[in-house]
């Protein structure tokens, strides 16, 4: 049975480094496809623009001289992603799953600008997610997984920075108008994916966004 959507659906997987955003975004798309949905995954920053290359170099080698310049790089790369990947997929009525999106930029870069301003700048051109899932693991657990995974750490991959970023994510979930679901479960990858998938399916059916084509 094929599941047909009335419109494209945008889902963002968010959270501090180390909580498994990439794993969960990949698993979610696999599970959706197995259920008969037309789903696709993208990640940010992309690997397609000069701005994305500069972002990665900056994060690997230390903080930029002008932190606000990093926000501008994320905005430029995201414009490319929206125009080249996200909007075309939404117009084809696909479920688009993003491994990081503009909430991540606001959480990580709000030392240079208020997160409210960063979100506003993104919303001028980037479509709003139907749901942003924030995987809310403690910083010490995330840091242990980062160190186990990779010995070469980026600028934000330290416990002090992750504590601050985690606090911002939760602040935005409380105060911003976006549709945020905070995933508190600290469990194996399948259990976390079960919770995300179940919440998404309930959203689709509650809002009558899906029908069936046998």
Buried (B, 14 or more C-beta within 10 A) or exposed (E): EEBEBEEBBBBBBBBBBBBBBEBBBBBBBEBBEEEBBBBBBBBBBBEEBEBBBBBBEBBEEEEBEEBEEBBBBBBBBBBBBBEBBBBBBBEEBBBBBBBBBBBBBBBBBBEBBEBEEBBEBBEEEBBBBBBBBBBBBBBEBBBEBBEEEEEEBBBBBBBEBBBBBBEBBBBBBEEBEBBBBBBEEEEEEEEBBBBBBEBBBEBBEEEEBBEEEE
